[in-house]
Amino acid sequence: MSKLAVYRAEHGTYKEAFDCGAIYSSQCDELEPEFVDAGRSLYLGDIKSIIGTVLEAAGRDDLIVGSVIHEVFWTLDDIITHFSKINEWPDVNYPEKVVELAKIECKNDEISYELYKRRYTNVIDQLTIELPEAVKQQVNTLAVEHGYNEHEDNIFITDELCSVL
């Protein structure tokens, strides 16, 4: 379940703020709606409006508000945009998905590592095409350790390397 999280923009990213222990997590009800409909979009918009009003009154334009969904930080604006555009809660488990896609692309151990990386990069790009830029960058970062967009000499993927993925 997703709770609201707040950190200062000076930390740069949620991960940097988390590493510094500089995250405030709300004690309010879960953010994730039980089902998707127009009323839920209005509900999320109301939450954004209330938070915006409170931050404005406090003179705090340096705070980032959002939620961590399966280890990926989504700003409240990104959640609302995705929710309205895709008409579903952003519930893809991207850390698991990038590993799953790496295993699928790695099945053919006869291909060169360069070909694997190109195919894997293509698959990840397709996965993230509709995502907000900040979320896309986080997913791409997760995928880098599995060969996303890296430039190395051609090598062959072995069963041993595939099992690491």
VOPAGU-2260 file (C-alpha; in pm, 1 decimal, decimal comma):
REM VOPAGU-2260
SITE   aa  ch    i         X         Y         Z
SITE  MET   A    0       0,0       0,0       0,0
SITE  SER   A    1     117,1     351,1     -77,0
SITE  LYS   A    2     153,5     632,5     172,8
SITE  LEU   A    3     250,0     988,5      95,9
SITE  ALA   A    4     617,4    1068,9     135,6
SITE  VAL   A    5     776,1    1414,4     150,2
SITE  TYR   A    6    1138,3    1520,3     109,9
SITE  ARG   A    7    1325,9    1844,7      44,7
SITE  ALA   A    8    1417,4    1918,1    -317,1
SITE  GLU   A    9    1775,0    1998,1    -212,4
SITE  HIS   A   10    1831,8    1621,9    -172,0
SITE  GLY   A   11    1785,5    1581,2    -546,2
SITE  THR   A   12    1608,8    1246,0    -546,2
SITE  TYR   A   13    1397,9    1034,8    -314,5
SITE  LYS   A   14    1680,7     781,8    -286,8
SITE  GLU   A   15    1929,7    1049,4    -179,3
SITE  ALA   A   16    1683,1    1182,5      76,9
SITE  PHE   A   17    1612,2     828,9     198,1
SITE  ASP   A   18    1984,3     758,1     232,8
SITE  CYS   A   19    2011,3    1070,5     451,2
SITE  GLY   A   20    1711,1     968,1     661,1
SITE  ALA   A   21    1530,5    1281,7     544,1
SITE  ILE   A   22    1190,8    1139,1     449,0
SITE  TYR   A   23     861,0    1218,0     614,9
SITE  SER   A   24     600,0     946,7     560,6
SITE  SER   A   25     237,7    1032,7     625,1
SITE  GLN   A   26      26,8     865,3     886,5
SITE  CYS   A   27    -287,6     915,8     677,6
SITE  ASP   A   28    -494,1     650,8     504,2
SITE  GLU   A   29    -346,1     456,7     219,1
SITE  LEU   A   30    -319,4     659,2    -101,1
SITE  GLU   A   31    -388,3     367,2    -334,3
SITE  PRO   A   32    -754,7     350,3    -436,1
SITE  GLU   A   33    -938,9      17,2    -425,0
SITE  PHE   A   34   -1070,7      68,1    -777,0
SITE  VAL   A   35   -1031,7     311,6   -1064,8
SITE  ASP   A   36   -1302,8     557,0   -1162,7
SITE  ALA   A   37   -1350,7     930,7   -1219,6
SITE  GLY   A   38   -1423,6     982,5    -849,5
SITE  ARG   A   39   -1083,2     844,7    -757,3
SITE  SER   A   40    -916,1    1090,5    -994,4
SITE  LEU   A   41   -1101,3    1373,1    -821,1
SITE  TYR   A   42    -996,2    1230,4    -483,8
SITE  LEU   A   43    -628,8    1237,4    -584,7
SITE  GLY   A   44    -674,4    1590,4    -722,0
SITE  ASP   A   45    -827,5    1698,2    -389,9
SITE  ILE   A   46    -532,3    1552,4    -199,5
SITE  LYS   A   47    -294,6    1744,7    -426,1
SITE  SER   A   48    -493,6    2065,8    -376,9
SITE  ILE   A   49    -497,4    2032,3       2,7
SITE  ILE   A   50    -125,9    1957,6      16,8
SITE  GLY   A   51     -54,0    2247,9    -219,4
SITE  THR   A   52    -254,5    2484,5      -0,2
SITE  VAL   A   53     -74,7    2373,1     316,8
SITE  LEU   A   54     269,4    2400,7     154,3
SITE  GLU   A   55     188,3    2744,3      12,0
SITE  ALA   A   56      63,8    2868,1     350,0
SITE  ALA   A   57     382,8    2739,0     511,0
SITE  GLY   A   58     594,8    2901,3     239,5
SITE  ARG   A   59     743,9    2564,1     148,8
SITE  ASP   A   60     801,2    2539,5    -224,3
SITE  ASP   A   61    1108,1    2323,3    -163,8
SITE  LEU   A   62     921,7    2001,1     -79,0
SITE  ILE   A   63     860,9    1705,7    -310,7
SITE  VAL   A   64     543,6    1509,7    -237,3
SITE  GLY   A   65     472,4    1165,1    -374,9
SITE  SER   A   66     465,4     798,0    -296,9
SITE  VAL   A   67     689,9     495,3    -330,2
SITE  ILE   A   68     521,5     226,0    -536,2
SITE  HIS   A   69     722,5     -97,6    -558,2
SITE  GLU   A   70    1050,5      78,9    -475,1
SITE  VAL   A   71    1000,0     352,6    -737,0
SITE  PHE   A   72     917,0     708,6    -624,3
SITE  TRP   A   73     625,3     876,6    -803,2
SITE  THR   A   74     550,1    1244,2    -742,7
SITE  LEU   A   75     186,4    1314,4    -668,7
SITE  ASP   A   76     157,5    1490,8   -1006,6
SITE  ASP   A   77     302,0    1185,6   -1183,6
SITE  ILE   A   78      56,9     954,2   -1005,8
SITE  ILE   A   79    -240,3    1171,9   -1098,2
SITE  THR   A   80    -127,4    1207,7   -1461,0
SITE  HIS   A   81     -66,1     833,6   -1498,2
SITE  PHE   A   82    -388,0     747,0   -1317,8
SITE  SER   A   83    -591,3     977,1   -1544,0
SITE  LYS   A   84    -413,8     885,6   -1870,0
SITE  ILE   A   85    -383,3     508,4   -1826,9
SITE  ASN   A   86    -695,1     480,3   -1608,8
SITE  GLU   A   87    -527,0     251,7   -1360,1
SITE  TRP   A   88    -317,5     278,8   -1048,5
SITE  PRO   A   89      57,0     255,7   -1130,2
SITE  ASP   A   90     112,9     -87,5    -978,6
SITE  VAL   A   91     373,9    -247,5   -1205,3
SITE  ASN   A   92     657,3    -385,4    -993,8
SITE  TYR   A   93     941,4    -237,8   -1201,2
SITE  PRO   A   94    1230,1    -389,5   -1000,2
SITE  GLU   A   95    1087,7    -737,6   -1069,1
SITE  LYS   A   96     992,1    -650,5   -1426,8
SITE  VAL   A   97    1343,5    -540,8   -1532,0
SITE  VAL   A   98    1486,3    -869,1   -1397,9
SITE  GLU   A   99    1212,3   -1071,3   -1569,4
SITE  LEU   A  100    1278,9    -898,9   -1902,6
SITE  ALA   A  101    1654,2    -953,4   -1865,7
SITE  LYS   A  102    1595,4   -1326,3   -1814,0
SITE  ILE   A  103    1369,8   -1343,8   -2119,3
SITE  GLU   A  104    1625,5   -1166,5   -2339,1
SITE  CYS   A  105    1906,7   -1379,0   -2194,3
SITE  LYS   A  106    1749,5   -1716,0   -2282,6
SITE  ASN   A  107    1936,6   -1745,6   -2609,2
SITE  ASP   A  108    2296,3   -1790,7   -2491,9
SITE  GLU   A  109    2424,1   -1793,1   -2851,0
SITE  ILE   A  110    2370,1   -1421,5   -2903,1
SITE  SER   A  111    2640,7   -1166,9   -2845,8
SITE  TYR   A  112    2625,9    -948,7   -2541,5
SITE  GLU   A  113    2594,4    -642,9   -2768,6
SITE  LEU   A  114    2284,7    -791,1   -2931,1
SITE  TYR   A  115    2144,8    -882,2   -2590,2
SITE  LYS   A  116    2201,4    -525,4   -2465,2
SITE  ARG   A  117    2034,1    -375,4   -2772,4
SITE  ARG   A  118    1735,1    -606,6   -2741,7
SITE  TYR   A  119    1711,1    -552,7   -2365,5
SITE  THR   A  120    1740,7    -174,0   -2404,6
SITE  ASN   A  121    1464,0    -186,8   -2665,4
SITE  VAL   A  122    1235,5    -385,5   -2434,5
SITE  ILE   A  123    1298,3    -149,7   -2141,7
SITE  ASP   A  124    1236,3     153,3   -2365,5
SITE  GLN   A  125     902,2       1,7   -2468,4
SITE  LEU   A  126     816,1     -68,4   -2103,8
SITE  THR   A  127     885,3     290,6   -2001,2
SITE  ILE   A  128     751,6     479,1   -2304,3
SITE  GLU   A  129     435,6     601,8   -2126,3
SITE  LEU   A  130     599,8     670,9   -1790,3
SITE  PRO   A  131     669,3    1017,5   -1649,9
SITE  GLU   A  132    1033,7    1117,6   -1704,5
SITE  ALA   A  133    1138,9    1089,5   -1337,7
SITE  VAL   A  134     987,1     742,3   -1307,8
SITE  LYS   A  135    1139,8     638,1   -1640,5
SITE  GLN   A  136    1486,2     741,1   -1516,1
SITE  GLN   A  137    1445,1     532,7   -1201,1
SITE  VAL   A  138    1339,3     225,4   -1400,9
SITE  ASN   A  139    1630,2     276,4   -1642,3
SITE  THR   A  140    1867,6     295,8   -1346,1
SITE  LEU   A  141    1728,6     -34,6   -1218,8
SITE  ALA   A  142    1785,0    -187,4   -1563,9
SITE  VAL   A  143    2146,2     -65,9   -1603,1
SITE  GLU   A  144    2285,4    -347,8   -1388,5
SITE  HIS   A  145    2124,0    -596,0   -1630,1
SITE  GLY   A  146    2279,6    -441,9   -1941,6
SITE  TYR   A  147    2053,3    -149,4   -2021,8
SITE  ASN   A  148    2228,3      99,9   -2253,9
SITE  GLU   A  149    2582,7       6,2   -2157,1
SITE  HIS   A  150    2870,9       7,6   -2403,4
SITE  GLU   A  151    3106,5    -287,5   -2367,7
SITE  ASP   A  152    3299,1    -513,6   -2603,0
SITE  ASN   A  153    3110,7    -803,2   -2758,4
SITE  ILE   A  154    3101,3   -1104,4   -2530,2
SITE  PHE   A  155    2881,1   -1408,3   -2525,7
SITE  ILE   A  156    2620,8   -1458,3   -2256,7
SITE  THR   A  157    2673,2   -1785,2   -2074,8
SITE  ASP   A  158    2435,7   -1985,9   -1857,3
SITE  GLU   A  159    2636,3   -1867,4   -1558,7
SITE  LEU   A  160    2584,9   -1500,7   -1652,0
SITE  CYS   A  161    2215,8   -1560,3   -1716,7
SITE  SER   A  162    2171,7   -1711,8   -1372,3
SITE  VAL   A  163    2311,4   -1392,9   -1217,6
SITE  LEU   A  164    2029,4   -1197,2   -1377,8
